[in-house]
Amino acid sequence: MARELVLLLQQFAQASDRYVESTGTRHQTHRTDMNALAAIMRFELAGNPPTPGDLARELSLSSPATSALLDRLERSGHVERLRVDKDRRVVRIRMTEKAKVDGRTMFGPLSASMMEVISSYEDRDIALISKFMIDAIAGIDQASRRGTGP
């Protein structure tokens, strides 16, 4: 039974990748850009816009790759770099309204579909599934830190 669940999680990840890939193609947005915007949104929802270093760690990117990514997102009008801390040397990344509108356009259909699926479950089931997903994400992160080589 556990093996079947792991296979279903793999299929879920692949289906999610297909959605991101096809949506990115339709909207001419690279996968890394969409991952960056999702990460920035999570930081902002937690009340702490990320620094470029936060984003580099979150996406496992080098500093030059992160700079290129942020330059691309800034040119497309999706992010702005701000100096909002007391220490004016600290740069924070914020999503623009354009990014939010584009995000709703790209991911609104997925969100609506997932909400429809979720609405068929009881609150206690959603709580259990949510706990499982949090634990599963932590398990993936732990495996990533361990690496796959000797």
GUFI-382515 format. One line per field, with one value per residue: x, y, z of N, C-alpha, C in turn; chain. Coordinates in steps of 0.05 Angstrom, whole numbers, plus 5000, padded with zeros to 4 digits. Layout:
N
n_x (X / ...)
n_y (Y / ...)
n_z (Z / ...)
ca_x (X / ...)
ca_y (Y / ...)
ca_z (Z / ...)
c_x (X / ...)
c_y (Y / ...)
c_z (Z / ...)
unit (A / ...)
! end
This chain:
150
n_x (5016 / 5039 / 5078 / 5046 / 5025 / 5070 / 5081 / 5036 / 5045 / 5090 / 5066 / 5031 / 5068 / 5091 / 5046 / 5036 / 5084 / 5075 / 5032 / 5055 / 5095 / 5065 / 5033 / 5072 / 5095 / 5051 / 5047 / 5096 / 5136 / 5189 / 5202 / 5235 / 5229 / 5174 / 5177 / 5208 / 5175 / 5133 / 5161 / 5175 / 5124 / 5109 / 5145 / 5128 / 5076 / 5086 / 5102 / 5152 / 5188 / 5234 / 5306 / 5356 / 5393 / 5362 / 5326 / 5361 / 5379 / 5330 / 5317 / 5360 / 5402 / 5460 / 5494 / 5505 / 5467 / 5420 / 5420 / 5414 / 5364 / 5332 / 5341 / 5315 / 5262 / 5251 / 5256 / 5211 / 5172 / 5153 / 5176 / 5203 / 5260 / 5275 / 5297 / 5282 / 5292 / 5321 / 5375 / 5400 / 5429 / 5409 / 5373 / 5308 / 5261 / 5202 / 5138 / 5104 / 5042 / 5029 / 5053 / 5021 / 4971 / 4984 / 4998 / 4949 / 4922 / 4951 / 4951 / 4901 / 4861 / 4882 / 4881 / 4825 / 4808 / 4834 / 4811 / 4759 / 4766 / 4785 / 4741 / 4707 / 4721 / 4720 / 4732 / 4765 / 4791 / 4819 / 4853 / 4885 / 4908 / 4935 / 4973 / 5001 / 5022 / 5055 / 5092 / 5111 / 5136 / 5176 / 5204 / 5223 / 5256 / 5294 / 5316 / 5339 / 5379 / 5412 / 5431 / 5448 / 5492 / 5554)
n_y (4976 / 5025 / 5031 / 5039 / 5088 / 5120 / 5116 / 5141 / 5193 / 5206 / 5206 / 5249 / 5291 / 5290 / 5302 / 5354 / 5378 / 5374 / 5409 / 5458 / 5462 / 5464 / 5509 / 5548 / 5548 / 5566 / 5618 / 5639 / 5635 / 5617 / 5556 / 5561 / 5615 / 5616 / 5582 / 5614 / 5659 / 5634 / 5620 / 5671 / 5691 / 5656 / 5672 / 5726 / 5718 / 5699 / 5745 / 5766 / 5791 / 5761 / 5761 / 5767 / 5726 / 5692 / 5673 / 5647 / 5605 / 5579 / 5561 / 5533 / 5558 / 5588 / 5649 / 5682 / 5660 / 5670 / 5726 / 5735 / 5712 / 5746 / 5794 / 5781 / 5773 / 5824 / 5855 / 5835 / 5856 / 5831 / 5830 / 5872 / 5904 / 5924 / 5969 / 5965 / 5955 / 5975 / 5973 / 5995 / 5970 / 5920 / 5883 / 5871 / 5828 / 5837 / 5817 / 5844 / 5878 / 5862 / 5811 / 5784 / 5786 / 5759 / 5710 / 5693 / 5685 / 5644 / 5603 / 5601 / 5566 / 5516 / 5521 / 5526 / 5476 / 5442 / 5460 / 5443 / 5388 / 5382 / 5400 / 5358 / 5329 / 5316 / 5361 / 5338 / 5299 / 5330 / 5356 / 5313 / 5298 / 5345 / 5346 / 5300 / 5318 / 5360 / 5331 / 5297 / 5334 / 5352 / 5303 / 5298 / 5343 / 5328 / 5282 / 5307 / 5338 / 5298 / 5277 / 5236 / 5207 / 5170)
n_z (5000 / 5016 / 4977 / 4931 / 4944 / 4942 / 4887 / 4867 / 4886 / 4856 / 4805 / 4813 / 4820 / 4768 / 4737 / 4756 / 4738 / 4683 / 4677 / 4693 / 4654 / 4605 / 4614 / 4621 / 4570 / 4539 / 4559 / 4552 / 4591 / 4631 / 4667 / 4713 / 4725 / 4739 / 4784 / 4817 / 4824 / 4852 / 4899 / 4918 / 4928 / 4970 / 5010 / 5015 / 5033 / 5083 / 5106 / 5097 / 5050 / 5004 / 5003 / 4950 / 4963 / 4996 / 4957 / 4922 / 4954 / 4963 / 4912 / 4897 / 4867 / 4836 / 4854 / 4807 / 4772 / 4799 / 4798 / 4742 / 4735 / 4766 / 4739 / 4691 / 4709 / 4728 / 4682 / 4655 / 4684 / 4729 / 4780 / 4832 / 4858 / 4922 / 4973 / 5033 / 5086 / 5150 / 5145 / 5090 / 5052 / 5044 / 4998 / 4979 / 4948 / 4913 / 4888 / 4832 / 4816 / 4765 / 4762 / 4798 / 4772 / 4724 / 4747 / 4769 / 4721 / 4697 / 4737 / 4758 / 4734 / 4751 / 4806 / 4815 / 4797 / 4833 / 4882 / 4873 / 4875 / 4928 / 4956 / 4961 / 5005 / 5076 / 5131 / 5170 / 5141 / 5104 / 5139 / 5155 / 5106 / 5094 / 5135 / 5121 / 5071 / 5087 / 5117 / 5076 / 5041 / 5075 / 5078 / 5026 / 5022 / 5061 / 5037 / 4993 / 5017 / 5035 / 4989 / 4931 / 4919 / 4937)
ca_x (5000 / 5057 / 5090 / 5026 / 5023 / 5094 / 5077 / 5016 / 5059 / 5107 / 5048 / 5022 / 5090 / 5093 / 5023 / 5042 / 5105 / 5063 / 5016 / 5073 / 5108 / 5046 / 5025 / 5095 / 5097 / 5030 / 5051 / 5124 / 5149 / 5206 / 5196 / 5250 / 5215 / 5150 / 5185 / 5218 / 5151 / 5119 / 5177 / 5172 / 5097 / 5108 / 5159 / 5111 / 5053 / 5097 / 5108 / 5180 / 5198 / 5260 / 5330 / 5367 / 5405 / 5340 / 5316 / 5382 / 5378 / 5304 / 5316 / 5386 / 5415 / 5484 / 5490 / 5501 / 5441 / 5398 / 5420 / 5403 / 5336 / 5319 / 5341 / 5294 / 5236 / 5248 / 5250 / 5184 / 5153 / 5141 / 5187 / 5218 / 5280 / 5271 / 5313 / 5262 / 5302 / 5337 / 5401 / 5393 / 5444 / 5394 / 5354 / 5285 / 5247 / 5173 / 5123 / 5088 / 5014 / 5029 / 5059 / 4997 / 4951 / 4993 / 4997 / 4921 / 4915 / 4965 / 4946 / 4873 / 4848 / 4892 / 4870 / 4797 / 4806 / 4842 / 4791 / 4736 / 4773 / 4787 / 4715 / 4693 / 4732 / 4713 / 4753 / 4785 / 4808 / 4836 / 4874 / 4904 / 4922 / 4953 / 4995 / 5017 / 5036 / 5077 / 5113 / 5123 / 5154 / 5200 / 5219 / 5236 / 5278 / 5314 / 5330 / 5355 / 5403 / 5429 / 5442 / 5444 / 5518 / 5568)
ca_y (5000 / 5049 / 5033 / 5050 / 5117 / 5133 / 5118 / 5163 / 5219 / 5210 / 5214 / 5276 / 5309 / 5291 / 5317 / 5382 / 5387 / 5377 / 5434 / 5481 / 5464 / 5473 / 5536 / 5565 / 5550 / 5584 / 5645 / 5645 / 5639 / 5594 / 5542 / 5573 / 5640 / 5609 / 5572 / 5637 / 5675 / 5619 / 5622 / 5699 / 5693 / 5643 / 5690 / 5749 / 5710 / 5696 / 5772 / 5773 / 5788 / 5749 / 5774 / 5749 / 5702 / 5674 / 5661 / 5629 / 5580 / 5566 / 5550 / 5520 / 5571 / 5604 / 5678 / 5693 / 5650 / 5685 / 5753 / 5733 / 5706 / 5770 / 5813 / 5773 / 5779 / 5853 / 5865 / 5827 / 5871 / 5814 / 5835 / 5897 / 5902 / 5947 / 5972 / 5973 / 5950 / 5996 / 5970 / 6001 / 5952 / 5896 / 5885 / 5853 / 5823 / 5837 / 5813 / 5867 / 5872 / 5847 / 5784 / 5772 / 5782 / 5737 / 5685 / 5684 / 5676 / 5619 / 5582 / 5601 / 5541 / 5494 / 5526 / 5520 / 5447 / 5430 / 5467 / 5426 / 5361 / 5384 / 5405 / 5332 / 5317 / 5327 / 5376 / 5320 / 5286 / 5351 / 5360 / 5290 / 5300 / 5367 / 5337 / 5282 / 5333 / 5374 / 5311 / 5288 / 5355 / 5350 / 5280 / 5304 / 5361 / 5312 / 5266 / 5326 / 5346 / 5275 / 5271 / 5208 / 5194 / 5160)
ca_z (5000 / 5017 / 4950 / 4913 / 4950 / 4931 / 4858 / 4862 / 4891 / 4832 / 4784 / 4820 / 4813 / 4739 / 4727 / 4762 / 4720 / 4656 / 4678 / 4693 / 4628 / 4584 / 4620 / 4615 / 4541 / 4529 / 4568 / 4546 / 4617 / 4637 / 4692 / 4735 / 4731 / 4754 / 4810 / 4832 / 4832 / 4873 / 4923 / 4927 / 4939 / 4996 / 5028 / 5020 / 5050 / 5110 / 5116 / 5096 / 5023 / 5004 / 4991 / 4929 / 4976 / 5003 / 4933 / 4912 / 4971 / 4959 / 4885 / 4892 / 4845 / 4843 / 4855 / 4780 / 4760 / 4812 / 4787 / 4715 / 4738 / 4776 / 4717 / 4672 / 4721 / 4730 / 4655 / 4647 / 4700 / 4750 / 4807 / 4836 / 4879 / 4940 / 4997 / 5052 / 5113 / 5162 / 5131 / 5062 / 5034 / 5040 / 4976 / 4981 / 4923 / 4915 / 4864 / 4824 / 4810 / 4739 / 4768 / 4811 / 4752 / 4707 / 4763 / 4769 / 4694 / 4692 / 4756 / 4766 / 4727 / 4768 / 4833 / 4814 / 4795 / 4859 / 4902 / 4868 / 4885 / 4957 / 4968 / 4965 / 5029 / 5102 / 5143 / 5184 / 5120 / 5093 / 5159 / 5154 / 5080 / 5097 / 5152 / 5104 / 5051 / 5101 / 5123 / 5051 / 5032 / 5092 / 5070 / 5000 / 5029 / 5075 / 5017 / 4977 / 5033 / 5037 / 4962 / 4921 / 4914 / 4961)
c_x (5017 / 5070 / 5071 / 5023 / 5047 / 5092 / 5057 / 5028 / 5077 / 5089 / 5037 / 5043 / 5093 / 5070 / 5026 / 5063 / 5093 / 5047 / 5034 / 5086 / 5089 / 5037 / 5048 / 5099 / 5076 / 5035 / 5080 / 5139 / 5164 / 5199 / 5210 / 5238 / 5190 / 5156 / 5194 / 5194 / 5136 / 5134 / 5174 / 5145 / 5096 / 5122 / 5141 / 5088 / 5061 / 5105 / 5136 / 5190 / 5227 / 5282 / 5338 / 5379 / 5384 / 5330 / 5336 / 5381 / 5352 / 5304 / 5341 / 5400 / 5441 / 5476 / 5487 / 5475 / 5418 / 5397 / 5407 / 5373 / 5321 / 5319 / 5319 / 5266 / 5231 / 5242 / 5221 / 5163 / 5141 / 5152 / 5199 / 5237 / 5278 / 5291 / 5295 / 5270 / 5316 / 5365 / 5395 / 5409 / 5429 / 5373 / 5333 / 5271 / 5217 / 5160 / 5107 / 5059 / 5012 / 5034 / 5035 / 4975 / 4959 / 4991 / 4968 / 4912 / 4926 / 4955 / 4917 / 4858 / 4857 / 4881 / 4841 / 4792 / 4813 / 4822 / 4766 / 4742 / 4773 / 4759 / 4699 / 4702 / 4722 / 4737 / 4774 / 4803 / 4828 / 4859 / 4895 / 4920 / 4942 / 4977 / 5013 / 5034 / 5060 / 5100 / 5127 / 5143 / 5179 / 5217 / 5235 / 5260 / 5301 / 5330 / 5348 / 5381 / 5422 / 5443 / 5439 / 5470 / 5531 / 5582)
c_y (5025 / 5053 / 5046 / 5080 / 5132 / 5136 / 5139 / 5190 / 5225 / 5219 / 5242 / 5296 / 5312 / 5306 / 5347 / 5393 / 5392 / 5403 / 5458 / 5484 / 5474 / 5502 / 5556 / 5569 / 5569 / 5613 / 5655 / 5652 / 5614 / 5582 / 5554 / 5599 / 5635 / 5599 / 5595 / 5654 / 5660 / 5621 / 5650 / 5702 / 5680 / 5661 / 5714 / 5742 / 5706 / 5723 / 5780 / 5769 / 5778 / 5768 / 5757 / 5724 / 5682 / 5658 / 5641 / 5603 / 5565 / 5550 / 5534 / 5531 / 5585 / 5633 / 5690 / 5684 / 5665 / 5713 / 5754 / 5729 / 5732 / 5792 / 5807 / 5780 / 5809 / 5865 / 5858 / 5841 / 5854 / 5818 / 5863 / 5892 / 5928 / 5946 / 5983 / 5969 / 5975 / 5996 / 5972 / 5984 / 5927 / 5900 / 5863 / 5851 / 5822 / 5832 / 5839 / 5858 / 5856 / 5818 / 5770 / 5767 / 5759 / 5710 / 5674 / 5673 / 5648 / 5597 / 5582 / 5575 / 5517 / 5497 / 5518 / 5490 / 5433 / 5436 / 5449 / 5398 / 5362 / 5386 / 5379 / 5318 / 5331 / 5342 / 5359 / 5306 / 5306 / 5356 / 5338 / 5292 / 5323 / 5360 / 5318 / 5298 / 5348 / 5354 / 5301 / 5308 / 5354 / 5326 / 5284 / 5322 / 5346 / 5295 / 5283 / 5333 / 5322 / 5269 / 5242 / 5194 / 5185 / 5183)
c_z (5000 / 4990 / 4930 / 4918 / 4939 / 4901 / 4851 / 4867 / 4867 / 4809 / 4788 / 4812 / 4783 / 4727 / 4732 / 4744 / 4692 / 4656 / 4677 / 4666 / 4606 / 4589 / 4614 / 4586 / 4530 / 4536 / 4565 / 4571 / 4624 / 4664 / 4716 / 4744 / 4747 / 4782 / 4828 / 4842 / 4854 / 4899 / 4935 / 4940 / 4967 / 5017 / 5036 / 5038 / 5079 / 5122 / 5114 / 5067 / 5022 / 4994 / 4967 / 4940 / 4984 / 4979 / 4921 / 4928 / 4965 / 4932 / 4878 / 4868 / 4854 / 4843 / 4826 / 4767 / 4773 / 4802 / 4759 / 4716 / 4747 / 4755 / 4697 / 4683 / 4724 / 4703 / 4646 / 4664 / 4723 / 4778 / 4808 / 4859 / 4896 / 4963 / 5018 / 5081 / 5124 / 5149 / 5101 / 5042 / 5027 / 5019 / 4981 / 4954 / 4928 / 4888 / 4858 / 4820 / 4784 / 4744 / 4781 / 4791 / 4733 / 4721 / 4764 / 4742 / 4689 / 4711 / 4767 / 4759 / 4744 / 4796 / 4834 / 4813 / 4821 / 4881 / 4898 / 4879 / 4916 / 4970 / 4973 / 4990 / 5054 / 5113 / 5157 / 5164 / 5108 / 5113 / 5158 / 5128 / 5082 / 5113 / 5136 / 5084 / 5063 / 5107 / 5098 / 5040 / 5048 / 5085 / 5044 / 5006 / 5043 / 5055 / 4999 / 4991 / 5034 / 5011 / 4955 / 4917 / 4940 / 4975)
unit (A / A / A / A / A / A / A / A / A / A / A / A / A / A / A / A / A / A / A / A / A / A / A / A / A / A / A / A / A / A / A / A / A / A / A / A / A / A / A / A / A / A / A / A / A / A / A / A / A / A / A / A / A / A / A / A / A / A / A / A / A / A / A / A / A / A / A / A / A / A / A / A / A / A / A / A / A / A / A / A / A / A / A / A / A / A / A / A / A / A / A / A / A / A / A / A / A / A / A / A / A / A / A / A / A / A / A / A / A / A / A / A / A / A / A / A / A / A / A / A / A / A / A / A / A / A / A / A / A / A / A / A / A / A / A / A / A / A / A / A / A / A / A / A / A / A / A / A / A / A)
! end
